[in-house]
Amino acid sequence: MSDAPPPVRRATVADRDPVVATILAAFHDDPGWHHMTAGDFATASPVFAETLFDSRVSLGSIWVTEDLLAAALWEKKDGSADPQRQQLWAEFDTRVSPAIAARIHAYDAALAAVGPQPPYWYLGVLGTHPTVQGRGYAQSVLAPVFAIADAEGLDCWLETSKPRNTDFYERRGFTERIAVDIPDGPATWWMRRPAPDAG
């Protein structure tokens, strides 16, 4: 069997459950994720992952491998409001405990305080199932939006709370970091992949 990753495509609504399962497997030991779910990984994390998926799938900006063992959940930040997305997150707040909702709002506020200004492409989630990590799956699902962002002359941004991930992302062009002060949370960094003409 070849070690090469399968072809990539945009996710559809029908991919929701297997993509959520891949995200949960990939983030089982992520410090930021555990902070936001207040240690209630088993109960809160599926709701969180479902909302992350649902808020982006209609944008056509989720890229997956054909076997759904890797997914990159992107969105283009252009400064405009998205009522559908706001409604999904309002519903999320009713599905989790007030403590978890408060932690996620505080996390988002901390990111916004030092984060980039639109327009840019935001990589909200990159998840590769542990069974296929190290085989190029992540690079495969990142590549389509890298190409789009480069063509548009836009930066790509992400945040991570996993120190070993910073080297992974630096090798993929995210060469600039901004530290984020998460209240009572783990060390976290914004990382920027500059547009080609931005140096």
C-alpha positions in Angstrom: 0.0 0.0 0.0 1.3 3.5 -0.9 2.2 5.9 1.9 1.1 8.8 -0.3 -2.0 10.6 1.0 -5.2 10.2 -1.0 -6.6 13.1 -3.1 -8.1 16.1 -1.4 -11.5 17.8 -2.0 -13.8 20.3 -0.3 -15.9 18.8 2.5 -19.7 18.5 2.3 -22.3 18.3 5.0 -22.3 14.5 4.6 -18.7 14.4 5.8 -19.6 15.9 9.2 -19.4 12.9 11.5 -16.2 11.3 10.2 -14.4 14.7 10.1 -15.5 15.4 13.7 -14.1 12.0 14.7 -10.8 12.8 13.0 -10.6 16.2 14.8 -11.3 14.6 18.2 -8.6 12.0 17.6 -6.1 14.6 16.5 -6.8 17.0 19.4 -7.0 14.5 22.2 -3.9 15.9 23.9 -4.1 19.5 22.8 -3.6 22.0 25.7 -5.7 24.7 24.2 -8.5 22.4 23.4 -8.5 20.9 26.9 -8.4 24.4 28.4 -11.4 25.6 26.4 -13.5 22.5 27.2 -12.6 22.8 31.0 -11.3 19.3 31.1 -14.7 17.9 29.9 -13.2 16.5 26.7 -15.6 13.6 26.2 -18.8 15.6 26.5 -17.9 19.1 25.3 -15.4 18.3 22.5 -17.9 16.7 20.1 -20.2 19.7 20.4 -17.2 22.1 19.9 -15.9 20.2 16.8 -19.4 19.9 15.3 -19.9 23.7 15.6 -16.4 24.4 14.1 -17.4 22.2 11.1 -20.9 23.5 10.8 -19.8 27.1 10.8 -17.4 26.6 7.9 -18.8 23.8 5.6 -21.2 26.1 3.8 -18.3 28.4 2.9 -16.6 25.7 0.9 -13.4 26.3 2.8 -13.0 22.9 4.6 -10.5 20.7 2.7 -10.3 16.9 3.5 -8.5 13.9 2.2 -10.8 11.5 0.4 -10.6 9.0 3.3 -11.5 11.9 5.7 -8.5 11.2 7.9 -7.3 14.8 7.6 -9.1 18.1 7.5 -8.2 21.7 7.3 -11.0 24.0 8.4 -10.3 27.4 6.9 -12.2 30.6 6.6 -11.5 33.9 4.8 -11.7 36.8 7.3 -12.8 39.9 5.5 -14.3 41.9 8.4 -17.9 41.1 7.5 -20.5 39.7 9.9 -21.9 36.3 9.3 -25.4 35.9 10.9 -25.5 32.2 10.3 -22.2 31.7 12.0 -23.3 33.9 14.9 -26.4 31.8 15.3 -24.5 28.5 15.4 -22.2 29.8 18.2 -25.2 31.1 20.1 -26.7 27.6 19.9 -23.3 26.2 21.0 -23.5 28.3 24.1 -26.8 26.6 25.0 -25.3 23.1 24.5 -22.4 23.4 26.8 -21.9 24.5 30.4 -21.7 28.3 31.2 -18.1 27.7 32.3 -17.1 26.2 28.9 -18.9 29.0 27.0 -17.1 31.6 29.1 -13.7 30.0 28.6 -14.1 29.9 24.8 -15.3 33.5 24.7 -12.3 34.6 26.8 -10.0 32.6 24.5 -11.4 34.3 21.5 -11.2 37.8 23.1 -7.5 37.2 24.0 -6.8 36.2 20.4 -8.6 39.2 19.0 -6.7 41.6 21.3 -3.4 40.9 19.5 -4.5 39.2 16.3 -4.3 40.3 12.7 -6.6 42.7 10.9 -8.7 41.5 7.9 -8.4 40.4 5.2 -6.6 37.1 5.7 -7.1 33.4 5.6 -7.6 31.8 9.0 -6.8 28.1 9.6 -9.1 27.4 12.5 -8.5 23.7 12.7 -5.9 21.3 11.2 -6.5 17.7 12.2 -4.8 14.5 11.0 -5.8 11.2 12.5 -3.0 9.7 14.6 -3.0 6.6 12.4 -1.8 8.5 9.4 0.3 11.3 10.9 3.7 11.8 9.3 2.5 10.7 5.8 1.9 14.1 4.2 -1.8 14.3 4.9 -1.6 17.7 6.6 0.4 19.3 3.8 -2.2 17.9 1.3 -5.2 19.6 2.9 -3.2 22.8 3.5 -2.1 23.2 -0.1 -5.3 24.3 -1.7 -5.8 27.4 0.5 -2.1 28.2 0.4 -2.5 28.5 -3.4 -5.7 30.6 -3.1 -4.2 32.9 -0.5 -1.0 33.3 -2.6 -3.0 34.1 -5.7 -5.0 36.7 -3.7 -1.9 38.2 -2.0 -3.2 37.4 1.5 -1.5 36.2 4.6 -2.5 33.0 6.3 -2.9 32.9 10.1 -3.5 30.3 12.8 -3.1 29.9 16.5 -1.6 27.0 18.4 -1.1 26.0 22.1 1.0 23.0 21.3 4.7 23.9 21.4 5.8 21.1 19.1 3.4 22.3 16.5 5.3 25.5 16.1 8.1 23.8 14.3 5.7 21.9 12.1 4.0 25.2 11.0 7.3 27.1 10.6 8.4 24.5 8.0 5.2 25.3 6.1 5.8 29.0 6.0 4.3 30.3 9.3 7.5 32.1 10.2 6.2 34.8 12.4 4.8 34.4 15.9 2.8 36.6 18.4 2.4 35.4 21.9 -1.2 35.4 23.2 -2.0 35.8 26.9 -4.9 33.3 27.5 -6.4 34.0 31.0 -5.5 31.0 33.2 -4.6 29.1 30.0 -1.7 27.5 28.2 1.0 29.3 26.3 -0.5 30.2 22.9 0.8 31.8 19.7 -0.6 33.4 16.7 1.5 32.3 13.7 1.6 34.1 10.3 2.4 32.8 6.9 3.1 36.0 4.9 1.7 36.5 1.4 4.5 36.1 -1.2 4.7 39.9 -1.9 4.7 40.7 1.9 8.2 39.4 2.3 
